[in-house]
Amino acid sequence: MIDPEVERQYADTKELLALWQEFYEYFEMAKKGENLTPEKEEAFLELKSKIAMLHDSFMDALTHDQNIGQNILDIVTRSISLKHLNRQNIADIKKMEIEWHESYLLLNETIALLEEKRQQLATMSEAQLRAQKAAGMATQRVTAILTSIYFKIAVIVVVVLFGTVGVQVFGIFDWNSLANYPVFHSPYRIGKKIYRAVGDANSPWPNIAVADGDRAAPSSTRWAGKPEVQNEPKDKVLNLGPLRASGVAEILKKATEYRKEKVTRGLDQAEIHTFLLPETSDAIAAEQKWNDYISKNRKDEGKYRFVRNVNVLTLIHSDNEGLVNDIKVKVYEQQ
């Protein structure tokens, strides 16, 4: 049987090949700068228009090397006029010649494949042709899905979720072990935040160092002065009157990790006490007790400020209320 679509593609591609050979003749004429008359320019523009009209049919017939096939239209578009081609530098001319030759070979190959397809169709029934087209369309749909950007994004999301949440849920790998190595802090933090978003929102930080990623780096200009770590046990700060009176001190005794830092700005100093509590619920309870205490003791609010980061509770303390607020807002981005 005869397939009108194949016949159209075959005829159009053969005509396009002839026009493409004619295009090269004009190209050679422009390269040499010979006979570039207004009549030739007009004929060249008409030739380009014909090539453009046949190009879609040729692209429909292509089963591979679509980029080379597209070069035909790209070359035509770049060839504004014969005089414009004549002004091209040697490198552009060489590039265009190579692209023209590749396209010429592809046109010949496509014509041969279409001729072979025509001969095959001559021995087929209409029912066989419909079945073959249906199978081809199904294959194209599957290929389109597998190569689509949405499918690729979905695969990436699944891989990321499995690599962060799945490995922990199935007991394949303890993601928290990465937090023990500073070099892995950044990927660990990303994984932890994804896990909180799709799993346990209160999943605790395993150490203070990795939680520090949520505050300004010590080298940042957001700090009033570079923080200095002080080697001191937590017992001293837990004896502060407001902490004992609020009941927060009792909860902070549970801290499995503690760090004291000192910040100096001019004649003023501030202390930053960071506590890693075993459970997020402990940090929430301490925060609530402090808020209840402050609501009745406003005089302590300016000199003592708490910042909670999941299970990490940070106390900023100074007699200079402005310095306390400055650190809370700029370093910890808390109002």
C-alpha positions in Angstrom: 0.0 0.0 0.0 1.0 3.7 -0.3 1.4 5.9 2.8 0.7 9.5 1.8 2.8 10.8 4.7 5.9 8.9 3.6 5.3 9.9 0.0 5.1 13.5 1.0 8.3 13.3 3.0 10.1 11.5 0.2 9.1 14.1 -2.4 9.9 17.0 -0.1 13.3 15.7 0.9 14.3 15.0 -2.7 13.3 18.6 -3.6 15.1 19.9 -0.6 18.3 18.1 -1.6 18.2 19.8 -5.0 17.6 23.2 -3.4 20.4 22.5 -1.0 22.8 21.9 -3.8 21.7 25.1 -5.5 22.2 26.9 -2.2 25.9 25.8 -2.2 26.3 27.2 -5.7 25.1 30.6 -4.4 27.3 30.2 -1.4 30.4 29.7 -3.6 29.3 32.7 -5.7 29.2 34.9 -2.6 32.5 33.5 -1.3 34.2 34.6 -4.5 32.3 37.8 -4.7 31.3 37.2 -8.3 28.1 38.4 -10.0 26.4 39.7 -6.8 23.7 41.5 -8.6 20.3 42.6 -7.2 18.7 39.9 -9.4 20.9 37.2 -7.8 20.1 38.6 -4.4 16.4 38.3 -5.1 16.7 34.7 -6.4 18.8 33.8 -3.3 16.1 35.1 -1.0 13.4 33.1 -2.9 15.6 30.0 -2.7 15.9 30.4 1.1 12.2 30.7 1.4 11.6 27.4 -0.5 14.2 25.6 1.7 12.5 26.9 4.9 9.1 25.7 3.7 10.4 22.1 3.0 12.5 21.9 6.2 9.6 20.8 8.5 8.8 17.8 6.3 12.4 16.8 6.3 12.7 17.0 10.1 9.5 14.9 10.4 11.2 12.2 8.4 14.4 12.2 10.5 14.9 9.4 13.0 18.4 10.6 14.2 20.8 13.5 14.0 18.1 16.2 14.4 20.8 18.7 15.4 22.4 18.3 12.0 19.0 18.5 10.3 18.3 21.7 12.2 21.6 23.1 10.9 20.0 23.6 7.4 17.6 26.2 8.8 20.3 27.7 10.9 22.6 28.1 7.9 19.8 29.7 5.9 18.9 32.1 8.8 22.6 33.1 9.1 22.9 33.7 5.4 21.1 37.1 5.4 22.2 38.0 1.8 25.0 37.1 -0.7 26.8 40.3 0.2 26.6 39.4 3.9 28.1 36.0 3.1 30.9 37.7 1.2 31.8 39.7 4.3 32.1 36.6 6.5 35.6 35.8 7.9 37.4 32.6 7.0 36.5 30.8 10.2 32.8 31.3 9.7 33.0 30.3 6.1 34.8 27.0 7.0 32.3 26.3 9.7 29.4 26.9 7.3 31.0 24.6 4.7 31.4 21.8 7.2 27.8 22.2 8.4 26.5 22.3 4.8 28.4 19.0 4.0 27.0 17.2 7.0 23.5 18.3 6.1 24.0 17.2 2.5 25.0 13.7 3.6 22.1 13.5 6.0 19.7 14.5 3.2 21.0 11.7 1.0 20.8 9.2 3.8 17.2 10.2 4.6 16.1 9.9 1.0 17.6 6.3 0.9 15.8 5.4 4.1 12.5 6.8 2.8 12.9 4.9 -0.4 13.5 1.7 1.6 10.4 2.5 3.7 8.3 3.0 0.5 9.4 -0.5 -0.8 8.5 -2.1 2.5 5.1 -0.4 2.6 4.4 -1.7 -0.9 4.2 -5.2 0.5 2.1 -4.3 3.6 -1.7 -4.2 4.1 -3.5 -1.3 5.6 -4.1 -3.2 8.8 -0.4 -4.0 9.2 0.5 -0.3 8.6 -2.0 0.8 11.3 -0.5 -1.7 13.8 3.0 -0.6 13.0 2.1 3.1 13.5 0.3 2.4 16.8 3.4 0.5 18.1 5.6 3.4 17.0 3.5 6.0 18.7 3.5 4.0 21.9 7.3 3.8 21.8 7.5 7.5 21.2 5.3 8.3 24.2 7.3 6.1 26.5 10.5 7.7 25.2 9.1 11.2 25.7 8.2 10.3 29.3 11.6 8.9 30.1 13.4 11.8 28.6 11.2 14.6 29.9 12.5 17.1 32.4 9.6 16.2 34.8 10.6 12.5 34.9 14.2 13.5 35.5 13.1 15.8 38.4 11.0 13.0 39.8 14.0 10.6 39.8 16.2 13.2 41.5 13.6 13.8 44.2 13.2 10.0 44.8 16.9 9.6 45.0 17.3 12.5 47.4 14.5 11.4 49.6 15.8 7.8 49.7 19.3 9.1 50.4 18.2 11.2 53.3 15.0 9.7 54.7 14.9 6.2 53.3 18.3 5.1 54.5 17.3 6.0 58.0 13.8 4.5 57.9 15.1 1.2 56.6 18.1 1.2 58.9 20.6 1.2 56.0 22.7 4.1 57.2 22.7 6.4 60.1 22.7 9.9 58.5 23.5 11.4 61.9 27.0 9.9 61.8 27.9 12.5 59.1 27.5 15.2 61.7 30.6 14.0 63.5 32.8 15.2 60.6 32.9 19.0 59.8 33.6 18.3 56.1 30.2 16.7 55.9 28.2 19.3 57.8 26.7 21.0 54.8 25.3 17.8 53.1 24.2 16.5 56.5 22.3 19.7 57.2 20.5 19.5 53.8 19.5 15.9 54.5 18.4 16.8 58.0 16.1 19.6 56.8 14.6 17.4 54.1 14.0 14.7 56.7 12.3 17.2 59.0 10.1 18.5 56.1 8.8 15.0 55.1 9.3 13.0 58.3 9.9 14.2 61.9 9.7 18.0 62.2 11.4 17.8 65.6 14.3 15.6 64.6 17.1 16.9 67.0 20.5 18.1 66.0 23.2 15.6 67.2 25.7 18.3 68.2 26.1 22.1 68.6 28.7 22.4 65.8 26.3 21.3 63.1 23.5 23.5 64.4 25.8 26.5 64.2 25.1 26.5 60.5 21.9 28.4 61.2 23.7 31.3 62.7 26.2 33.8 61.2 29.7 32.4 60.8 32.3 33.7 63.3 34.1 35.5 60.5 30.9 37.4 59.5 30.6 41.1 60.0 27.2 40.5 61.7 29.0 39.8 64.9 29.7 42.8 67.2 33.1 41.1 67.8 34.6 37.7 67.1 33.2 35.2 69.6 35.8 33.6 71.9 35.1 30.1 73.4 35.5 29.9 77.2 36.3 26.6 78.8 33.8 26.6 81.6 31.3 24.0 83.0 27.6 24.8 82.7 27.0 24.8 86.5 28.0 28.4 86.9 25.5 29.8 84.4 22.7 27.5 85.8 23.1 29.4 89.1 21.9 32.7 87.5 18.9 33.9 89.4 16.4 34.2 86.5 17.3 30.6 85.3 16.7 29.1 88.7 13.6 31.2 89.3 12.0 30.3 86.0 12.7 26.6 86.4 14.8 26.6 83.2 18.0 25.6 85.0 16.5 22.2 86.0 15.9 21.4 82.3 19.2 22.7 81.1 21.0 20.3 83.5 20.0 17.6 81.0 22.2 19.2 78.3 24.6 16.6 76.8 26.8 19.3 75.3 27.5 22.9 76.5 29.6 25.8 75.1 30.2 29.3 76.5 31.4 32.1 74.3 32.3 35.7 75.0 31.7 38.6 72.7 33.3 42.1 73.3 32.2 45.3 71.7 34.1 48.3 73.0 33.7 48.3 76.8 30.7 46.0 76.7 30.7 42.2 76.9 28.1 39.5 76.2 28.0 35.9 77.0 26.5 33.2 74.8 25.6 30.0 76.4 24.6 27.1 74.1 23.0 23.9 75.4 22.3 20.7 73.4 19.3 19.0 74.9 18.7 15.3 74.3 15.2 15.8 73.0 13.5 18.7 71.2 10.6 18.4 73.7 13.1 19.4 76.5 14.1 22.6 74.6 10.4 23.4 73.9 9.6 23.0 77.6 12.5 25.2 78.7 11.5 27.8 76.2 7.9 27.8 77.5 9.0 28.1 81.1 11.2 31.1 80.2 8.4 32.8 78.3 6.1 32.3 81.3 8.7 33.8 83.6 9.4 36.8 81.4 5.8 37.6 81.0 5.8 38.4 84.8 9.4 39.7 85.1 9.9 42.1 82.2 13.0 43.7 83.9 15.0 40.6 82.9 13.8 40.4 79.3 16.4 42.8 77.8 19.4 41.3 79.5 18.6 37.6 78.9 17.4 36.4 75.5 16.9 32.7 74.5 17.0 31.4 71.0 15.8 27.9 70.2 17.0 25.9 67.2 15.0 22.6 67.4 16.8 21.0 70.5 19.6 23.6 70.8 18.8 26.3 73.3 21.1 29.4 73.3 21.1 32.1 76.1 22.5 35.5 75.2 23.3 37.5 78.4 24.7 41.0 78.9 24.1 44.1 81.0 24.0 46.0 77.7 20.5 45.3 76.4 21.4 46.7 73.0 24.3 44.3 72.5 22.0 41.3 73.5 19.4 42.4 71.0 22.1 43.1 68.3 23.5 39.5 68.6 20.0 37.9 68.6 18.8 39.8 65.5 22.0 39.8 63.4 23.7 36.6 64.4 20.7 34.3 65.0 18.3 36.2 62.8 15.6 36.2 65.5 13.4 39.2 66.3 
